[in-house]
Structures are given as C-alpha cells and as structure tokens.
Amino acid sequence: MSFEESTHVFLLRVWRERGKNQVGEELWRGSVEHMPSNERVFFQDLRKLCSFVVRKSGAGSMLDSSEGGNGGDSPGQSSRGLPSASCHDKSRSGKP
C-alpha cells in the first residue's frame, strides 16, 4: 500500500458562538471534512469529531494505545478554552 493510499486528509473548522449552554459554558461548534470523499459532519463535542475521523480513517487502533489525556491541559478545557474530551473514555464504555 502506497503512502497516498494510507493517508487521510481532514479539514477541521472550529468556532465560538454567542451565548452559553445550560451550565453557563461558552458554545463551541465545529465541522470536519474528509477531503478524499468530501463527506462533512458538524459537531458540538469532540466525541463526534473523533468518531468521524476514526470511521473514515480506520484509525481505531490509535485509541487503544492512547492514555486519554488532553496534552497537559487542565481537565475539561484546553488552553484556548475549547471543551476537551478524550476520544475514547474507557470509564464510560468499552467503545469509542
């Protein structure tokens, strides 16, 4: 399999919307597009983003090797204020 056949390109857009959610947190939205297929999904949490990337790329094995951390940011929020979430939370279920 060539490098091109095993490579996936995604275009990720993330933006902040006006207002707050029910618990007073800022509203964030996003979209991710798989460039080879032009399939796009919109998301409000990172689990949907991760699910789409795993489904389109077949990279589920990467989730098994991750520690579920968020790169050193405080739990629940990234350094830019974006809600952070593990793509694979083993405490919730056995599936991503």
N, C-alpha and C positions, 0 to 999 in steps of 0.2 A: 504494500500500500504506500503510495507516494505521500509526501508531506501535505500537498494540496488536498488530497482525499481525506486525510485525517485531521485537517484543520477546520475549525468553525469560527466564523466572524459574526459578532453580535454588535449592534448599535444600541447603546443604553442612553436613555434620557431620563433625568430626574429633575423635578421642580417642586417648589413650595407653593402651596395655595393659601389664599386668605382664609382666616378663621382657625378654629380649634376643633378637635374631636370631642367626644363626650367626656373625656377625662382631662381636658384642658391642654392637650399636646398639640403642637403645630401639625398641620395636614401636609403630607408629602405624597406625591404621585410620581409615577414613572411609566415608561414604556421600554420594551426591549424588542429588537427586531433581529431575527436570524437572517443574515444577508443572503445566503445561498437560496433559501426558499421564499424570502420576502414575507414570512409569517411574523406577525407582531402581536404582542399581548400588552395590555395595560395592567398595572398593579398598584396596590396601596400598601402592601407589605412585602418584605424581602423573600418570604417563603414562595410566593407565586413567581417571582423573578427566578429564584433558584430552581424551582420545579421546571420551568420552561427551558432553562439552559441545560439542565440535566436531560430532559426529554429529547431536545433537539440534538445534543452532542453525544449522548450516551455516556456521559462522564460520571455516572453514579458511583463508580469505584473511588473517585476522589473524596466523596462524602465519608466513606468508611475510614479513610486514613486521616481525616481532619479531626482536630481536637474540639471543634465547635466554638473556638474563640473568635473575638472580633478585632484582632490585630492590636491589642493593648488598650483599646478604648474602654471607657467605663461601661459596665453592663447596661444594656438598654439604649445606649445612644453613642453615636460615633462622634469623632472630634469636630465634625461640621454640623452636628445637630440632627443628622438623619437617624431615624429609628434603626437600630441594629438588631439583627436576628441571625441566629445560626440557621444555615440551610438545612441542617439535619439535627434536630433536637432529640437526642436519644431518650430524654426523660418523658417526652410526650407520647412517642410511638416508636415502633421499630422501623418505620419507613420515612423517607424524606418528604 
